[in-house]
Amino acid sequence: MRQLGGILAGMALAVVACSSPGFGQDPAADDAPGRGLIGIAMPARTPERWVADAAGMVAAFEAAGYSTDVEFAGDDVPKQLAQIEEMIARGAAALVITATDGTALASALASAEAAGIPVIAYDRLIRDSAEVDYYATFDNFGVGVLQGKALLACLGPLSAAAPKRIELFGGALADSNAYFFYDGAMSVLEPLIDAGEIEVGSGETGMDTVGTLRWDGTVAAARMASLLAEHYSNARLDGVLSPYDGLSIAIVSTLEAVGYGGADMPMPCVTGQDAEIASVRSIIAGKQSSTVFKDTRALAKAAAGMVETLLAGGTPEIDDTRTYDNGVKVVPARVLAPVAVDRTNWEQVLVESGYYTRAQIGE
């Protein structure tokens, strides 16, 4: 999802270009000198965000004297399981895992536990396993709250006499974060829906109904087209709750295809997440209304620090010991704050912080 500036951008490109299975070390890395091998299991090379996260962790771990092995699973659950088992077999000192399917890793984590290897869940909570030591994440319920508030701010004044019509999109059902995003947004929107000031034109609510397979923009576009045809031939759509920029861009394109975005049919408010470059450009152009920025540089640094502390025999810094129940245990978590982004603050949040250059955004 990201294309970072400076050193981190170069490292991210190296991840993409690398032809070996792991980035940071070749398959013989466990024989290299240093403080130990850290296995980093990522779900896929796309969205681009995972490449940038991996690059940030590699930089932090290798600066501390660890060797690294990054594997991308291509959203293939059996492949990710095999990759994690291989890291364990190679004698990894610790594992940092962003699960392709957060419910499918119990067998691999049991192997890690048997080998005495600590496990950090990264960004996505790993479910149904006691062998998850810590969780490094953003405040994902807070992400949803920011999305709900941004949608309301864009919709403008509300009235039960003339309710604004919106549609709801959720993320992948296999991703535990998707539920936090949705629940956070609905904590803001549902009271107004109940009050009749906002209405879901299709009546489609709940993650089981509005979830999007594999966070796939083409799936979101097809659903948006169907909703427009069935419910908005004689009514205006005012807003769309979209949990992720890859869906938002597809939704915006679908809206444009039926005439939204012109003087007589203004673009509905469309939220997002991850501050992807395409969505930042869309926000600047007045199409997508907002996104949520999560600084992966900070999360990668936090995860690396947690691992270093664990391997030194200490207790990592944590923020939350109550929220992240994975079905077997409450996983102690390091939780970072997200930031809402729109046309008023994108430059300050994204460019002045050094996350993007102005040239990358094209401004």
C-alpha positions as CSV (number, residue, x, y, z in Angstrom):
1,M,0.0,0.0,0.0
2,R,2.9,2.4,0.6
3,Q,5.8,3.7,-1.4
4,L,8.1,5.3,1.2
5,G,10.8,7.9,0.6
6,G,14.5,7.6,1.2
7,I,16.2,4.5,2.5
8,L,12.9,2.7,3.3
9,A,11.7,3.2,-0.3
10,G,14.9,1.6,-1.6
11,M,14.5,-1.3,0.7
12,A,10.9,-1.8,-0.3
13,L,11.9,-1.9,-3.9
14,A,14.6,-4.4,-3.0
15,V,11.9,-6.6,-1.5
16,V,9.8,-6.6,-4.7
17,A,12.8,-7.2,-6.9
18,C,14.4,-9.9,-4.8
19,S,14.2,-13.3,-6.6
20,S,15.1,-15.4,-3.6
21,P,12.2,-16.7,-1.3
22,G,13.2,-14.4,1.6
23,F,14.3,-10.9,1.7
24,G,17.2,-9.7,3.9
25,Q,19.1,-13.0,3.9
26,D,19.5,-16.0,1.5
27,P,18.3,-19.5,2.5
28,A,21.6,-20.1,4.4
29,A,21.0,-17.1,6.7
30,D,20.7,-19.3,9.8
31,D,24.4,-20.1,9.4
32,A,25.4,-16.4,9.3
33,P,27.0,-14.7,12.4
34,G,24.9,-12.3,14.5
35,R,22.4,-12.3,17.2
36,G,20.0,-14.8,15.5
37,L,17.5,-15.1,12.7
38,I,14.1,-13.4,12.8
39,G,11.4,-14.9,10.6
40,I,9.0,-12.3,9.1
41,A,5.9,-13.9,7.5
42,M,3.8,-11.5,5.4
43,P,0.5,-12.3,3.6
44,A,1.4,-11.1,0.1
45,R,3.5,-8.5,-1.8
46,T,0.3,-6.7,-2.7
47,P,-1.1,-4.4,-1.4
48,E,2.2,-2.6,-1.3
49,R,1.8,-1.8,2.3
50,W,3.2,-5.3,3.3
51,V,6.4,-4.8,1.4
52,A,7.0,-1.5,3.2
53,D,6.2,-3.0,6.6
54,A,8.7,-5.8,5.9
55,A,11.3,-3.3,4.8
56,G,10.9,-1.3,8.0
57,M,11.3,-4.4,10.2
58,V,14.4,-5.6,8.2
59,A,16.0,-2.2,8.7
60,A,15.4,-2.3,12.5
61,F,16.4,-5.9,13.0
62,E,19.5,-5.8,10.9
63,A,20.6,-2.5,12.6
64,A,20.4,-4.4,15.9
65,G,22.5,-7.3,14.6
66,Y,19.9,-9.9,13.7
67,S,19.6,-11.6,10.3
68,T,16.2,-11.7,8.7
69,D,14.1,-13.9,6.5
70,V,11.0,-12.3,5.0
71,E,8.5,-14.6,3.2
72,F,5.4,-13.4,1.2
73,A,2.6,-16.0,1.0
74,G,0.7,-14.7,-2.0
75,D,-2.5,-14.8,0.2
76,D,-2.1,-18.6,0.1
77,V,-2.8,-20.1,3.6
78,P,-1.0,-23.5,3.1
79,K,2.0,-21.6,1.6
80,Q,2.2,-19.4,4.6
81,L,2.0,-22.4,7.0
82,A,4.9,-24.0,5.1
83,Q,6.9,-20.8,5.2
84,I,6.5,-20.5,8.9
85,E,7.4,-24.2,9.5
86,E,10.5,-23.7,7.4
87,M,11.5,-20.7,9.5
88,I,11.1,-22.8,12.6
89,A,13.1,-25.6,11.1
90,R,15.9,-23.1,10.4
91,G,16.1,-22.2,14.0
92,A,14.5,-18.7,14.0
93,A,15.0,-16.9,17.3
94,A,11.5,-15.2,16.9
95,L,8.7,-15.0,14.4
96,V,6.7,-11.9,13.4
97,I,3.6,-12.9,11.5
98,T,0.9,-11.0,9.6
99,A,-1.5,-13.8,9.0
100,T,-3.1,-14.5,5.6
101,D,-5.9,-16.1,7.5
102,G,-5.9,-15.3,11.2
103,T,-7.7,-18.5,12.1
104,A,-5.5,-21.0,10.3
105,L,-2.1,-20.9,12.0
106,A,-2.6,-23.0,15.1
107,S,-0.5,-26.0,13.9
108,A,2.5,-23.8,13.0
109,L,2.3,-21.8,16.2
110,A,2.2,-25.1,18.2
111,S,5.5,-26.0,16.5
112,A,7.0,-22.6,17.4
113,E,5.9,-23.1,21.0
114,A,7.5,-26.5,21.1
115,A,10.8,-25.0,19.8
116,G,10.7,-22.1,22.3
117,I,10.2,-19.5,19.6
118,P,8.3,-16.3,20.6
119,V,5.6,-15.1,18.2
120,I,4.5,-11.5,17.6
121,A,1.3,-11.1,15.6
122,Y,1.8,-8.0,13.4
123,D,-1.1,-5.8,12.4
124,R,-3.6,-8.7,12.2
125,L,-4.6,-10.6,15.3
126,I,-3.9,-14.3,15.1
127,R,-6.9,-16.2,16.4
128,D,-7.6,-19.5,18.0
129,S,-4.1,-20.1,19.4
130,A,-2.6,-19.7,22.8
131,E,0.9,-19.6,21.2
132,V,0.7,-15.9,20.4
133,D,2.9,-13.9,22.8
134,Y,2.2,-10.3,21.8
135,Y,0.4,-8.2,19.2
136,A,1.8,-5.1,17.5
137,T,-1.0,-3.1,15.8
138,F,-2.8,0.2,15.3
139,D,-6.0,1.1,17.1
140,N,-8.2,-0.6,14.6
141,F,-11.5,0.2,16.4
142,G,-10.2,3.7,16.4
143,V,-9.6,3.5,12.6
144,G,-13.2,2.7,12.2
145,V,-14.2,5.6,14.5
146,L,-12.1,8.0,12.4
147,Q,-13.8,6.7,9.2
148,G,-17.3,7.1,10.7
149,K,-16.5,10.6,11.8
150,A,-14.9,11.6,8.5
151,L,-18.0,10.3,6.7
152,L,-20.3,12.4,8.9
153,A,-18.1,15.5,8.5
154,C,-18.3,15.1,4.7
155,L,-22.1,14.4,4.7
156,G,-22.8,17.7,6.4
157,P,-25.9,18.7,8.4
158,L,-28.3,15.8,9.0
159,S,-32.0,15.7,9.4
160,A,-34.6,12.9,9.8
161,A,-36.8,14.9,7.5
162,A,-34.3,14.3,4.6
163,P,-32.0,11.5,5.7
164,K,-28.7,11.1,3.9
165,R,-28.3,7.7,2.0
166,I,-25.2,5.7,2.5
167,E,-23.9,2.2,1.8
168,L,-21.5,0.1,3.9
169,F,-18.5,-1.9,2.9
170,G,-16.5,-4.1,5.1
171,G,-13.1,-5.9,4.7
172,A,-12.2,-9.5,4.4
173,L,-14.0,-11.9,6.8
174,A,-10.8,-13.8,7.3
175,D,-9.1,-10.6,8.7
176,S,-9.9,-9.9,12.3
177,N,-9.1,-6.2,11.8
178,A,-12.0,-5.9,9.4
179,Y,-14.5,-6.4,12.3
180,F,-12.7,-3.8,14.4
181,F,-12.9,-1.3,11.5
182,Y,-16.6,-2.0,10.9
183,D,-17.5,-1.9,14.6
184,G,-15.6,1.3,15.2
185,A,-17.4,3.0,12.3
186,M,-20.8,1.7,13.3
187,S,-20.3,3.0,16.8
188,V,-20.5,6.4,15.2
189,L,-23.0,5.8,12.5
190,E,-25.5,3.5,14.0
191,P,-27.1,6.0,16.5
192,L,-27.8,8.3,13.5
193,I,-29.2,5.4,11.5
194,D,-31.4,4.5,14.4
195,A,-32.5,8.2,14.6
196,G,-33.4,8.2,11.0
197,E,-30.9,10.9,10.0
198,I,-28.9,8.5,7.9
199,E,-30.3,5.5,6.1
200,V,-28.6,2.6,4.4
201,G,-30.4,2.6,1.1
202,S,-30.0,-1.1,0.4
203,G,-30.7,-2.1,3.9
204,E,-27.5,-4.2,3.8
205,T,-25.6,-4.1,7.1
206,G,-23.4,-6.5,9.2
207,M,-20.0,-7.9,8.3
208,D,-21.5,-11.1,7.0
209,T,-23.4,-9.1,4.4
210,V,-21.1,-6.2,3.6
211,G,-17.6,-8.0,3.9
212,T,-15.4,-8.0,0.8
213,L,-13.6,-11.1,-0.2
214,R,-9.8,-10.8,0.1
215,W,-10.1,-7.0,0.3
216,D,-10.5,-7.2,-3.5
217,G,-11.3,-4.0,-5.2
218,T,-13.0,-5.7,-8.2
219,V,-15.3,-7.4,-5.8
220,A,-16.2,-4.1,-4.2
221,A,-16.7,-2.5,-7.6
222,A,-19.1,-5.2,-8.7
223,R,-21.1,-4.9,-5.5
224,M,-21.2,-1.1,-5.8
225,A,-22.5,-1.4,-9.4
226,S,-25.2,-3.8,-8.2
227,L,-26.3,-1.5,-5.4
228,L,-26.5,1.5,-7.7
229,A,-28.5,-0.4,-10.3
230,E,-30.9,-1.9,-7.7
231,H,-31.4,1.0,-5.2
232,Y,-30.3,4.3,-6.8
233,S,-31.8,4.6,-10.2
234,N,-34.1,7.3,-8.8
235,A,-32.3,8.3,-5.7
236,R,-29.0,9.9,-4.9
237,L,-26.2,8.1,-3.0
238,D,-24.6,10.5,-0.5
239,G,-21.9,8.4,1.1
240,V,-20.0,5.2,1.2
241,L,-18.2,3.7,4.2
242,S,-15.2,2.0,2.7
243,P,-12.6,0.5,5.1
244,Y,-9.6,0.5,2.8
245,D,-8.2,2.6,-0.1
246,G,-8.0,-0.3,-2.5
247,L,-11.7,-0.6,-2.2
248,S,-12.3,3.1,-2.2
249,I,-10.6,3.7,-5.5
250,A,-12.6,0.9,-7.1
251,I,-15.8,2.3,-5.6
252,V,-15.0,5.8,-6.8
253,S,-14.4,4.5,-10.4
254,T,-17.7,2.7,-10.3
255,L,-19.5,5.9,-9.2
256,E,-17.8,7.9,-11.9
257,A,-18.9,5.4,-14.5
258,V,-22.6,6.1,-13.8
259,G,-22.2,9.8,-13.8
260,Y,-21.2,10.9,-10.3
261,G,-18.5,13.5,-10.0
262,G,-20.1,16.1,-12.3
263,A,-21.7,19.4,-11.4
264,D,-25.2,17.9,-11.3
265,M,-24.2,14.7,-9.5
266,P,-21.5,15.5,-7.0
267,M,-19.3,12.6,-5.8
268,P,-20.6,10.9,-2.7
269,C,-18.4,11.0,0.3
270,V,-16.1,7.9,0.3
271,T,-13.8,7.0,3.2
272,G,-10.7,4.9,3.1
273,Q,-7.6,3.7,5.0
274,D,-3.9,3.4,4.5
275,A,-3.2,6.7,2.7
276,E,-2.2,4.9,-0.5
277,I,-0.8,7.3,-3.1
278,A,-3.6,6.7,-5.5
279,S,-6.1,7.6,-2.8
280,V,-4.1,10.6,-1.7
281,R,-4.2,11.8,-5.3
282,S,-8.0,11.1,-5.4
283,I,-8.5,13.1,-2.3
284,I,-6.6,16.1,-3.7
285,A,-8.7,15.8,-6.8
286,G,-11.9,16.0,-4.8
287,K,-13.0,12.4,-5.5
288,Q,-12.3,10.2,-2.5
289,S,-13.2,12.3,0.6
290,S,-10.8,10.9,3.3
291,T,-8.5,8.2,4.3
292,V,-6.8,7.0,7.5
293,F,-3.0,7.1,7.8
294,K,-1.2,4.4,9.8
295,D,2.6,5.1,10.0
296,T,4.1,1.7,9.3
297,R,7.5,3.0,10.1
298,A,6.5,3.4,13.7
299,L,4.7,0.0,13.8
300,A,7.7,-1.8,12.3
301,K,10.0,-0.2,14.8
302,A,7.6,-1.1,17.7
303,A,7.5,-4.7,16.6
304,A,11.2,-5.0,16.3
305,G,11.6,-3.4,19.7
306,M,9.2,-6.0,21.2
307,V,11.2,-8.8,19.8
308,E,14.5,-7.4,21.0
309,T,13.2,-7.0,24.5
310,L,11.7,-10.5,24.5
311,L,15.0,-12.1,23.3
312,A,16.9,-10.2,26.0
313,G,14.6,-11.7,28.6
314,G,12.5,-8.6,29.3
315,T,8.9,-7.6,29.0
316,P,7.9,-5.5,26.0
317,E,6.2,-2.2,26.3
318,I,2.4,-2.8,25.9
319,D,-0.7,-0.6,25.9
320,D,-3.6,-3.0,26.1
321,T,-4.2,-6.2,28.1
322,R,-8.0,-6.4,27.7
323,T,-9.1,-5.8,24.1
324,Y,-7.6,-8.4,21.9
325,D,-9.2,-11.7,22.8
326,N,-8.3,-14.2,20.1
327,G,-10.7,-16.8,21.2
328,V,-8.2,-18.6,23.4
329,K,-6.5,-15.9,25.3
330,V,-6.3,-12.1,25.5
331,V,-3.1,-11.2,23.6
332,P,-1.2,-8.2,25.2
333,A,-0.8,-5.5,22.6
334,R,1.3,-2.5,21.6
335,V,-1.2,-0.2,20.0
336,L,-0.4,2.9,17.9
337,A,-2.7,5.7,17.0
338,P,-4.0,6.3,13.4
339,V,-4.6,9.7,11.9
340,A,-7.5,10.9,9.7
341,V,-6.4,12.5,6.4
342,D,-8.4,14.7,4.0
343,R,-7.8,17.6,1.7
344,T,-7.1,19.9,4.6
345,N,-4.1,18.1,6.2
346,W,-2.6,15.6,3.7
347,E,0.5,17.7,3.1
348,Q,1.2,18.1,6.8
349,V,0.6,14.5,7.8
350,L,2.1,12.7,4.8
351,V,4.7,15.0,3.3
352,E,6.0,17.0,6.2
353,S,6.4,13.8,8.2
354,G,8.7,12.4,5.5
355,Y,6.4,9.5,4.7
356,Y,6.0,10.6,1.1
357,T,7.7,13.1,-1.0
358,R,5.7,15.7,-2.9
359,A,7.1,14.1,-6.1
360,Q,5.7,10.7,-5.2
361,I,2.2,12.2,-4.8
362,G,2.7,14.2,-8.0
363,E,2.1,17.6,-6.6
